[in-house]
Amino acid sequence: MKKSVEEDVFIPLYPKSTVEDKSSLRSKFQERRFWSAVKLLSNVVLWDGIVQEDKVRDLGLSKLLNRYLLLNILNTPLGLDNIKKCNKVVACLPERWFQDLKGGSTLPELLNFSQHLLQ
């Protein structure tokens, strides 16, 4: 899993003006790479309970979400596309990771993502 995250994930960052045109080749390529990384996130998280939780959280949240996915989400204009991306990421996260948290708090690895959701 670590090798896949480190070597197979690539989401290019283009200027917003370049990817706002959804029909452009750059925009389409960036979107395909984003959804491929989301699928990898969902697959990594499936190992929760089998592989040590800290390893799964490191790969899924620290590396995939914060290093790749969040940059793309932050570069996506606010609107339905951004909401769709955020919903899909949230759907990947195991509920049990949040069971012992106090109200209004989140996992340390999710602070930046949470701040984006609050906006």
Buried (B, 14 or more C-beta within 10 A) or exposed (E): BEEEBEEEBEBEEBEEEEBEEEEEEEBEBBBEBBEBBBEBBBEBBBBBEEEEEEBBBBBBBBBBBBBBBBBBBEBBEEEEEBEEBBEBBEEBBBEEBEEEEEEEEBBEBBEEBEEBBEE
